[in-house]
Structure formats: structure tokens, C-alpha cells
């Protein structure tokens, strides 16, 4: 399977690794630190093979034959492919990098029909190039259930998937301390559940027997149980959360009794956008009696804050944070799934029926795609709007300002540039905060004060950023009182 996977995706493996390594180099430009990172990852994952079942080691090894040799300085092809399976875990352990902030939900629970529906945004962001190509994989393994999952080249772990029994798995990052040693990557635990579990009990049993090295929530939908649960798992404990209503929302904090008094979880709830996003998802679900697949897409694409308030495009408190690698909708009892196309969750959602796909003959070339075009969810009209164009320009200019600050190089026509920059996404606090940071860096304190105060009129994503602004304003006030005015 691994060899076949590698041959089918060889060009995409090279493109994905280029995007991944280029982003690492951008984040860590120093050759010394890149070398250090190589040895750190080798040390951190020194025993990772002990936590990955042989079946998956072999599959990853098969894929590694199709990997490029140009990154040998990082590690052998197999070592790199193996270690990349822990990228999601490391990414959300280092949450300050803003790599992960997923949201998922299950609706229509307990209904005496087949309408149970599950939606999820997989907000794992490396860069735009990394998310350009998504792969839908259909697997007929030697053992276990046939299943489908959404992934990228070289990744056999599961972050979103459904099997032939109508069991779905989606993973959501939780608050974790920085781990000191690798264990089972969460995506490979999710893969094992998808491949070998047909109901809640079997999924829970698999989750219990594996040790992971970060905290994670797994939203499990089950056609056999006609319900959904959340498995909340940390490196040392595990809880199972059921639905109190006819829906269940999973963001990035733990909701069960076991973790209710956990200091890390309490702190994360108070500081992060996770609870706010859960509340917004709840509002959207409650706004309709029964959520159908088109309404599920509308929920996943929602860009507003609580009560429909505009909080800026790209705000982490919104369902659509504009960083999704993919978005997916499942109807487990009908074995249907809709997968978003590029970019983010804004492109068309294509419908795949697992019963139909697994009944097809794969011995001859397919004349048509395996999705049902009659059930395609159209692209979001926002994709063709001026606001979307402005947001993409906002993101480009954001990097320019950050680079100017890092390199201590002032922008030409800075006032005009900054004014235009904040106007591109006027309800987003980040533009004003970044403008304040820029002027503060170059000791233009009156301008910095103006933009910092403007940022405080907007909806911040987290308390850390708001505290940063308040501390800067206090510093400016002290400077003005000392008579050193700019």
C-alpha cells in the first residue's frame, strides 16, 4: 500500500515537503538553528518507532521510496516521512505558532432517521502552498474496515475520515505542555480507530491502549450507535463526553468532568478563542431545527462572531479562520461525505458516497470522477468578492510589516502603507495591533498609541495579545509623563 501510495503521489510529496521545509526555514532562518532542529527532532523522536504499529511503519517505509533525496541533510527519507506524522502534535504543542485551532460538530443527534450530520474545519496551517493540494484516499486494507480519509501527500495518518461501517473520526487539538518525548502520533491513533473500530466501544478501547504525547479531542460519529461522542485524551488520562442536547460541539478545550479542574485546561479556556468559537458554533446549530449538508457548509464557512457581529476576516474566534487545510461534512448513516476544494472551506464541496465508491471496479481506468456532481455544494460567493481580495492582500502586507519589524527596516511611505493596510480588514484587531507594533518599534509613539487604542475597540482572539497591547500603552504613557514625547 505504501509503495503504491508513493508512486501515485510522488510529485505531490515533493511539493508538500518543499512547502513544509520552506516554512521551517522562514520561521528559523539561521543555519545553526536549523541544524539544531534536526538533532532535536532526532532526539525527540528517538523511540517513536516503538509507538507506531508495524503495519503503519511498513506503509510509511513504502511511501519513503518516492520521497526526494534533496532533504537528506534533515534525515533519511524514511526518518523524515515517519517524523512528519508527528507534525500536527508538535504544531499544537507549540500553540504560539498558531498552527492548529480546529472546530467540529455533530448535529441532529437522537433523531429517529438517518439525518445525523458531522462537520469539521481542519485548521492546520503551514502556509498556503501546503494546503493547495488535498487528497481523498480510499483504502481497502488486508485487515479491518474499508475507509476513506482526507490528507496530503505522504501522510497515512487520519485527521478526518469515515469507514464503511459509518464510523467517523476527526481530531481537535487540546492544550498541551511542550512534550519531552514522542509517543503515538495522534493521527495514527485516529487511523487505527478508523480502520479497526465499528462502534463507540471499539473506538474507546483502541484509544485507551495507545499512549499519546499531546492532549487531543477525537469527535467520533457512529452510524451503529446513531450518535456522537468526544474522546478527550491527554498523555496520562482519558475521558468520554456525550451529548446533553441533540448536538455536540468540539473546539480546542476539554469539556468533560475529568479535566474540569485541570489548571492547563482552565487557563486555556480563559485565554484562547476556543470557548468563544464553541459558543458561536452552538448559536449557528440552534438557528435551525435540522442541519442539512448545505446548512452544515454554511456553518463551517461562517466568518462572524457571536450574534453575527463582524469581528474581522481571519479572526480565530470565527468558524472560518481562513487557514483550513480542508473542511469536511459526513452523514454517517448514508456513508456520504463532502470535502471542500481550495481555498480553505470556500471552494466547492464534492460529495463522495463510500458505498458507491467501494462497490466500483478499480481494474479499469475511471472515465469520470468518483464524486457525485449533482450533490456538489457550490463555492462560497465570498470567494469572488472584493472583501476576499482585500483579505488576501491584507495577509501579504501583514508579512511585509512583520518583516520590517524583524529586520528593523522602515517601510517606504509608511503612513500611507499602514493606513491602507488596516483598511483592508477594518473590523480585525490584528491590523491595528500590528500597526501599533510597527510604530512602537521605530519610536513613533503617538502613532503607536493611536493604533493600539483602535485595536482595543475590536474583538481580540486571545488575552495574551490584548495584554501585550495594554502593556505597550502603559509603557507609552510612562514615556510621555517622563517628558520624552515622540
N, C-alpha and C positions, 0 to 999 in steps of 0.2 A: 504493500500500500504506500509506504513512504517513497519508494523509488518511482512509482507511477505518479504520485503527487508531485514530486520534484520535477519529473520530465514535463508534466503538464504546465508547471508554473515557473520554469527556470528563469525566464526573462523578468517575471514579476518579483521573484525572490531577490534578484539583483537590484531592482528598482526600490523595493522595500528597504533593503539593507543600506542602500545609498542614502535614502531619506533619513533613516534612523541614525546612521553614523554621522551624517552631516549635521543633524540637530545636536548630537552629543558634542561635536566639535564647536558648534556655535555657543553651546552652553559652557563648555570647558575648553577654551581656545588654546590653553597652554599645553605644549607637547609633554612637558613634565607631568602635568596632572592627568593627561590622557594615559600616559604610561602607568601612572599610579593607579588610575581607574582600572586598567587592565588587570593589574596584580590584585587590586582589591576585589574585583568580581571573581577572579580565580580563587581567591582565599574564601570569599563569602560562600561561593557555590562548590566548595571543595568536596562536599559529600552529597551533592544534590542527586546523584545517580541512585543513592540508597533510598530516596523518597519517590522515585519515579518507577512505576512498574515496568518490567522488562518489555512487555508488549509495546509500550509507548517509547521506550528507549530505542527499540529497533525501528519503529516508524520514523522517528526523528533522524536516526542514523541514515535511513534510506533517503530521506529528503536532502541530507547534507551532501550527497554526491552531486547535487545540482547547484550547490552554492558556489559563489565566486571565490577564487583564491586570493583576491586582492586585499582581503582583510585578515590575512594570516597573522599580521602583527598583533591583532586582538586575541586570536586564538585559532585553533584548527576549525575547519568547517563544522564538525560535529559539536565541538565545545560551544561555538557561537550559537548554533541552532538550538542547542539544549538550554543555554543560558537566556536566550531571548524569551523563552517561555516563562521566565520569572520577571520580565519587564513590567508587566501590569502590577505585580506585587510590589516591586521596588518603587514604581512610579507613584503608587498611592501611599506607600510608607513615607516617601518624601513629598508629602502633600503640598508643601510650599511651592513645588514646581507646577502645580495646577494641572497635572496630567490627567487626573481622574475625578469625576463627580457625577456618576450615573444616576438615573432615575428609572424605576419600573413600577408597573401597577397591574393589578388583576381586578376585573370588574364583572358584574353580572353573576356573582358567586351565589350558590344555593338555588339558582333558578332551575326549574324542572324542564329544562330544554338543553340545547347544545350551544347556548349563546355565550358561555364563559369566554372572556377575552383577556389577553395579556399584551401589554405594550411596554416597550423599553427603549430608552436612548442610551447608547453606549458611548459615553463621553470620555473617551480615552484619546488625548490629543498629543501627538508628537509634532507634526506640522501638517500643512495642507497636502503636501506631496504624499505623505504616508497614508492619508485617507482617500486618495484618489481612486484606488482600485480595491474593490471589495470582492470577495469570493464566497459563493454559496456552494458548500460541499455536501454531497450526498454520499453516505458511507454504508456499505453492506459488509460488515466485519465478519470474520470467521466465527467469533463468539459474541453473544449479546444481541442487542436490538439494532435494526437499521435506524439511522438517524441523519439529520441534516443540521448544519450549523453555518454561521456567518463568520468569516475570518479574513485573514490576509495571508499572503504567500509565506510558506514555511511554518505557519502556526497550526499545530494539530490540537492545541488546547481549545476549550469551548468557553466563550463568553456569552453567547446567545444561541440556543438551539432547541430542537424538538425531535423526539424519536417516534417510531412507528406506533408506539403504544399511546401516543398523545401526552407524553410527559415532556414538559418544557423546563429549561434551566436558563436563568440569567443571573449574572453576578454583579454585585454592587459593592464598591469599596467601603470599608468602615475605617474609623480612626485607629491607627496603629502607632505604636512606638517603633523607632527605627530598629529593624531586626538585626541580630548579631550572627545569625547562621541560617542558611537556607533549609527549607523543608519541601513539602509538596507544593508546587505552584498551584494556585487556586484554579487556574484554567484547566489543569489536568485532573483535578478533583471533579470539576464540573463535567469534563469529558467522560470520566468514569461513571458518574451518575447517569448521564445521558445514555451511555452505551449499555449499562447493566441494570438500571432501575426502571420498573414499570409502574410504580406507585409510590406514595409517600413513605411507607415503611421501609421499602428497599432503598430509597434515596437517603433517608435519615441514617440507616445502617452503614451505608458507604461513607457518608460524611463523618460519622463517629470514628471510623477506624483509620482515618488519614490525619496526619499532623501537618498543619499549615503554618507559615511563618508570619502571616499578617492577619488582621481581622477583616472579615468579609461577610456579607449577607448574600444568600442564594435564594432568589424567589423561585419556587418550584410550583408549576401548574401541573395538574394531573387529571387526565380525562377519566381514568378509572375511579378517582375519588370525587370528580366533578367539583374541584375546589383548588385553592392555592394556599401555600404556607411560605413562611420565610425561615430558612435555617440561618441562624446567627452564630458564627463560629470565629473564635479567636485562637491563638496558639495554645491556649490552655483550657478553654471552656466552650460549651456549645448549648444553644437554646433553640427551641422551635416555637414560632409565633404563628398563630392562626388569625383568621379574620373575625372581628367583632361585628362587622356590617356585611353588606353584600359587595364589598370591595376591600382591597388591600393595597397599600402604597409602600414602596421601599425606596428610600433615598440613600443617605450615607451615614446614618446613625442607627444604633441598635434600639429596638422598641420593646423587647421582652423583659420579663421580670428579673432574669438572671443578671442582666447588665444594667438594671435600673439605677444602681448606686455606684456603678463603676466611674471613678473620677475622670478617666480619659474620655469616656463617652459623654458624661455630663458637661465637661468643658467643651467638647466638640459641638454639642447641641447648641450651647450658648454663643459660640464664636463663629460658627460656619453657616453657610446658606442652606444646609441640609434640611432643617426643620421647616424653614420658610417654603422650600420647594415642595416638601411633602404636603404642606397645607394648601399650596396652590394646586397641586395635582388633585387633592381631595375636593376642592372647590369645583374644578372642571368636571370631575366624575359625577359629582352630585347635581350638576346642572342639567343632566339628562337621566331619564328613567332607565334606559337600556343603552349601553355603549355599543355601537356597531363599529365595523372596521374603519369607516370613513371618519367617524367621530373620534376613534382612538388616534388616528393620524393627526386630527386637529388638536387633540390634547398634547401629543408629542411635539407638535410644531408651535405651541403657544409661546409667545415671546414676552408676555406681560407678567406683572407681579400680581399680588393679591388684589382681588376685586377689579381686575382688569387694568390696574394702574400701569402706565408706561414707566418702566424702570431702566430703559436703555437697552439697545440691542446688544446681546452678548453677555448680559448680566448673569452670573452663576445662580441667581435665585429663580431664574425663569426655567421652564421646562426645556425650551430650545436655547441652549447656551452658545450655539453656533460653533461647536467644536466636535460634534458627534462623528465618530468613525462610521457608525451605522445606526439605524433605527429599525426596529422590527415589531411586528404585530402577529400574535398567534391566536388562533381559535382551536384549542386542543382537540375538542370532540369531533371536529370536522377535519383535523390534520392539515389545516390551512396556515400558511404564514406569508406575510407581506414584508418585503425587505426594501429599504429605501435605497435610492440611487443618488449619486453625487450631485450636489454637495450636501453634506450633513444630513438632515432629515427633510430637505427642501425639494429634492428631486422626486420623480415618480416612485411609488411603492409598487413593486412587482409581486404578484401572487403566485405561490407555489403550493400545490397540493401533494402531500407526501404519499398518499395512497396512489395517486396517478403516476407520480414520478417513479416510485419503486415497482410499479407494475409494467413499466416501459421495458422494451428490449434495448439493451445498450450495445448490441453486437453489430449494429449498422449505424452509419452517421445519421444524426438527427437533422431533419430538414428544417425544423422550427425549434425555437427555444422551448424550454420545459415549463415556462411560466404561462399563465392564462391571461392574455392581453385584455380580455373582456372585463377582468376584475382589477385592472390597474387603477391605482389611486393617482389622480393627476398631480403634477408638480404644484407646489405651493405658489400662488400668484406673486407672493412676496419676492420670489426669485427674479422676477422681471421688473421690480420696482426700483425707483431712484434710491429709496432708503437702503436697499440691499447693496447697490453700487457704492453708496456713501459709506456703508459699514465696512465693505472690503477695503476702501481707501483709508478709512479710519484705522483699520488693523495695520496696513502698510505704514502709515505715518506714525503710529504708535511705536513700531520698531525703530523708526528713524529718531524719534525723540529719546527713546531708551538708549540707543547707541550714542547719541550726542552727549547724554549724561554720563554714560560709562567711559567715554573717551575724552570727556571734558572739552568738547569742541562745540562752540556755539553755532546754531543754525543761521544761515543767511536769511535776512528778512524775518527774524524770529517772531516778532509780534504778529505779522500777517499770517505766518505759518501756524502759530498756536491758535489764533482766532478761528482760522478755517478748520483746524483740527477738531476743536471742541464742537464746532457747528455741525460736524458730520454725524455725531451721535449725541444730540444735545441733552437727552434725559439720562445718560450714563455717567455715573460719578467718576469713572476711571479717567475720562478725558480731562476733567478739571483737576483731579488729583495729580495726574502726570504733568499737566501744565504747571501746577504749583511746584512739583518736584524739580522741573526744569529750571524755573526762575530762581528757586531756592539755591540750586546748585551753583548758579552764577551770581549769587548775592544780589539779585534784583528782588528785594524782599517785599516791597509794596505790591508788585505784580504777583508774587507768590502768595501773599496774603489774600489778594482778591480771588484767585482761583481756588485756593484751599477753602475759603468761606463758601464759594459757589458749590464746591463738591459736597459740603455738609448739608446742602438742601436736597441732595439726591439720595437714592436708596443704595447704601453700601452693601457689598457682597458679604463682608465679614467684619468682625470687630477689630481685627488686627490692623486693617487698612484705615479704619476710622480713627483708631488710637494714634496711628502714625501721623495723620493729618493734624490731630489736636496737639500732639507734642511739637510738631513743626510750628503751629500757630503760637503756642506758648513761647517757643524759642524766639520767634519774630517779635512778639510783644516785649520780651525781655531786652532784645536788641534795641528796639525803638525807645524804651524807657531809659536805656543807658546813653541815649543821645547819638547812637551810631545808626543814622537813618539812610536808607537807600531808596 
